[in-house]
Amino acid sequence: MNERQRMVVSDLFSNGVDGDPRSVNRNKYVKRAKCSPSTALRDLQDLVGKSVLVQLPGEGRNTRYGLNLGGY
């Protein structure tokens, strides 16, 4: 994981991102990691590919990602 990913995942474990427990969307990732929307999407997709995050129900701007606590 890169430094941006570690920071956001660590925040999710401790108290959620921007007060939203255990989930993040692309816009919140952009604000927290101080990166572009394209970079945020690539990072989030990479974390899903590594089974760190799972994509929660929703599409487009409503897409949210949560911690994969099941380890799948």
C-alpha positions, 0 to 999 in steps of 0.5 A: 500500500502507498502512504495515501492508502495507509492513511485512509485505511488507518482512519477507517480502522480508528474512527471512519473518514469525516465521521462516517464510520467504516466507509469512504467514497471517492470524494472523501478520499480526495479530501483526506489524502489530498489527491486528484479524483483519478488518483483516488479512484485508482487507489480505491480500486487497488485496495479492493483488488487487494481485498483490503476494502469491499465495494458497498452497494451503490453506483457512480457518485454513490459508490462507497467502500468499506473495510473488508473485515471478513478477510475475503 
